């Protein structure tokens, strides 16, 4: 991320980073592996900033709380 250590990146910067992540070939490979999806879900749940950002999207809290729904939604999104 950008900014000074300890500062929250702004939403625009976060969304830009998310877009760069989802556009990468590695992301597609990642999305097709259920174990990787679970690792990503756990990482989001254990990172307050990521969890907060994801939870601000409608329906995302439910997905993060349900391992199977998370895998289905992320696979469909990919």
C-alpha positions as CSV (number, residue, x, y, z in Angstrom):
1,X,0.0,0.0,0.0
2,X,0.9,3.6,-0.1
3,X,0.9,6.4,2.5
4,X,2.8,6.6,5.7
5,X,3.0,3.5,8.0
6,X,0.0,3.3,10.3
7,X,-2.2,5.4,8.0
8,X,-5.3,3.9,6.4
9,X,-5.0,4.0,2.6
10,X,-7.9,5.9,1.0
11,X,-10.8,4.0,-0.6
12,X,-9.8,5.0,-4.1
13,X,-6.3,3.7,-3.6
14,X,-7.7,0.5,-2.1
15,X,-10.0,-0.1,-5.0
16,X,-7.2,0.5,-7.5
17,X,-5.0,-2.1,-5.7
18,X,-7.9,-4.5,-5.7
19,X,-8.5,-4.0,-9.4
20,X,-4.8,-4.6,-10.2
21,X,-4.9,-7.7,-8.1
22,X,-8.0,-9.1,-9.8
23,X,-6.6,-8.3,-13.3
24,X,-3.4,-10.3,-12.7
25,X,-3.0,-13.8,-14.3
26,X,-1.9,-15.1,-10.8
27,X,-5.3,-14.1,-9.5
28,X,-7.1,-16.4,-12.1
29,X,-4.9,-19.3,-11.0
30,X,-5.6,-18.5,-7.4
31,X,-9.3,-18.4,-7.9
32,X,-9.4,-21.9,-9.4
33,X,-7.9,-23.5,-6.2
34,X,-10.3,-23.9,-3.3
35,X,-7.4,-24.2,-0.8
36,X,-6.1,-20.8,-2.0
37,X,-9.5,-19.3,-1.7
38,X,-9.8,-20.4,1.9
39,X,-6.3,-18.9,2.6
40,X,-7.5,-15.7,1.1
41,X,-10.7,-15.7,3.1
42,X,-8.8,-16.3,6.3
43,X,-6.3,-13.6,5.4
44,X,-9.2,-11.1,4.9
45,X,-10.8,-12.2,8.2
46,X,-7.6,-11.7,10.1
47,X,-6.8,-8.3,8.6
48,X,-9.0,-5.6,10.2
49,X,-8.6,-3.2,7.3
50,X,-9.4,-5.8,4.6
51,X,-12.3,-7.2,6.6
52,X,-13.7,-3.7,7.1
53,X,-13.3,-2.9,3.4
54,X,-14.9,-6.1,2.3
55,X,-17.7,-5.9,4.8
56,X,-18.7,-2.5,3.4
57,X,-19.8,-4.2,0.2
58,X,-23.4,-5.6,0.2
59,X,-23.6,-9.3,1.0
60,X,-19.8,-9.7,1.6
61,X,-20.1,-10.2,5.3
62,X,-22.3,-13.3,4.7
63,X,-19.8,-14.6,2.1
64,X,-16.8,-14.2,4.5
65,X,-18.7,-16.0,7.2
66,X,-19.6,-19.0,5.0
67,X,-16.7,-20.9,3.6
68,X,-18.8,-22.7,0.9
69,X,-20.6,-19.6,-0.2
70,X,-17.3,-17.8,-0.4
71,X,-15.8,-20.4,-2.7
72,X,-18.9,-20.5,-4.9
73,X,-19.0,-16.7,-5.2
74,X,-15.3,-16.3,-5.9
75,X,-15.3,-19.1,-8.5
76,X,-18.3,-17.5,-10.2
77,X,-16.6,-14.1,-10.1
78,X,-13.4,-15.5,-11.7
